[in-house]
């Protein structure tokens, strides 16, 4: 019984140490969030111009704009990943957990996008893609909750709740090209600004 109690105490101490480490170490996902906001925000403006008739092009152009944004983002990730690996604190429990959460979010969003593209191509109805803002914001909310849990930062919880609320609210505009403009405003609030805040908290030196 004594050994069991000691094992439990050791496990509790280990978990407490992990939690304290996660709260002390700055999270290093800021650059990814800023990049995502800029790249996909720009793509959203292009999609809005097509859908609103400002650009008189084929509806298929929406697909190429989206593919172009994905390619640019993926190429940028290689650069960001190389820098991330040499940043102090990148191997902390908090950063590993948060990085895994955002990586999962990225894959989930991409696969959902592929599924909706397949549905749109099959049906000839690109209106299905209007679901993407809700999908993205739900995923962002979940990742922010992980960040809040690992860092103990209340503002991250607030950002998560804002993401969830916006995921519902953006649905009001689903039948209008304005959804892309609204989505961009939300991205500023839940990705660009928080990403800049996290970047300011990063250690400046690399090892």
N, C-alpha and C positions, 0 to 999 in steps of 0.2 A: 504493500500500500504506500509505503514511504517513497519507493522508486516512482510509482505512478504519480504521486503528488509532485515530486520533483520534476518529472517530465512535463507535467501540465504547467508548472511554474516557469520552466525553461521555454516552453512554447509561447506562453503569454509574454515573457520578457522579449522573446525574439520578435513577435508581432508588434509589440510596443516600439521596439527599436526601428523596425521597418517604417512604422507610421511616423515616428519622429524624424527619421531620415527624409521621408517624402515631404514633410512639411518644411524642413530646413533648406532643401535643395531647390533652386529655381527650376521651373519647368522650361524645357527647351523646344517647345512646339510653335513658338510665336512666328518664326519665319515661314513655316509651312502655312499657317493660317493667313498671313498677309499675302503670300503668293497665291493661295487659292482664291482669296477675295478679289485680288487684282485681275488674275487671269480669267476666272469665270465671270466676274463682274463685267469685264470687257466683252466677253462672249455674249453675255445677256443683253448688252446694248446692241450688239449686232443682230441678235435674234429678234429683239424688239423692233428694230428698224425694218426687218424683213416682214414680220407679222403685221406691223402697222401700215405697211405699204410705202414707207419712205424709200426703201430700196425695192425696185421693181425687178425681182429675180424669181427664179423657180423656188417652190417650197422646199425642194431638195437642198437648196443652199443652207438651210438650217442644219442639216446633217453635217455638212462640211465645216460649218462654223464650229459646231460642237466637237467634231473630231479634231479640228485644229487646236481648240482649247485644251483638249485632253493630251495631245502630243506635246504642246508647249509645257504643260504642267508636269508631265512625266519626265521630260528632259531636264526641267528645273530641279526636280526631285533628286536627280543624281548629284547635282552640285550641292544641294542642301544636305543630303545624306553624308557626303564626304566631310563637310564642315561639322555636322552634328557629332560624328564619331570621335572627333578630337576635342570637343568642348568639355570642360570640367563639369562633372556631375551627370554626364550622359548615361553612365552605367548605374546610376542610383535606382533604387526600387521604384521611386515615384516616377522618374522619367521613363523607365522601361514599361511601367504599367500604362502611363498616359500615351506613350508612343504606340504601344500595342493597340490601345483603344482607338486612336486616330487612324492607325493603319487599317484596322477592321472597318472603321467608318468609310475610309476611302474605297476599299474593295467593295463594300456593300453598296455604296452609291454607284460605283462603276457598273457593277453587275445589274443593278436595278435599271440603270440607264440603257444597258445593252438589251435587257428584256423589253423595255418600252420602245426602243428603236425597232426591234423585231416585230413588235405588235403594230407599230405605226406603218412599217413597210408592208406588212402582210395585209393590213386593212386599208392602207392609203389615207389614214386619218392621223395627222400629226398632232391633233388635239390631245392625244394621250400623254404627250410629253409635258403638258401643263401640270402633271402630278409631281414632277421632279422637285420643285421648290419645297413642297411639303415633305417629301422623302428626305431631302438634304437637311432640312431644319430639325426633323425628328432625330436623325442620326447625329447632328451636331449637339443637340440637347443631351443625348446619352453620353457622348464623349466628354462634354463639359462636366457632367455629374461625376465621372471617373476622376477628372482633374480636381474637382472640388474635394472629393474623398481623399485623394492622395496628398493634396497640398494644405487642406484645411482653410482654403480661401473662400469666404462667403460670397464674394463677388462672382466667383465661378458658378456657384449654385444659382445666383441670380441670372447669370447668362444662360445657364441651362434652362431655367424656367421661361426666360424670354424666348429662347429657341422653340420650346414646345408650344408656347402661346402663339408665336408667329406662324408655326406650322399649321395651326388651325385657322388663324386669321387670314393667311394668304390664300386660303381656299375660296374666300369671298370673291377673289378676282380671277378665278380659274377660267372664266369664259371671255377674258379680255387680255389683249397683249400687255396691258398695264401691269399684269402680274409680274412681269420681268423687271419693271422699274421698282415695284414694291419690294420684290425679292432682293434687288441690289441694295436698297436702303437697309433692309434687315441684315444683309451680309456685312455691311459696315458696322452694325451694332454688335453682331455676334461672332464676327471673324476678324475684320480689319482692325478695329479699335482694340479688342482684347489681345490680338496678336501683337500689336505695337506695344501694349503694356508689358506683355511677357518678354518681348525683345529688350526693353529697357531694363528688365530685371536680370537678364543673362550676364554671366561673368564675361568680362571683356577679353581676358587672356585665354589662350589655347595652350594645350599641353600635348 
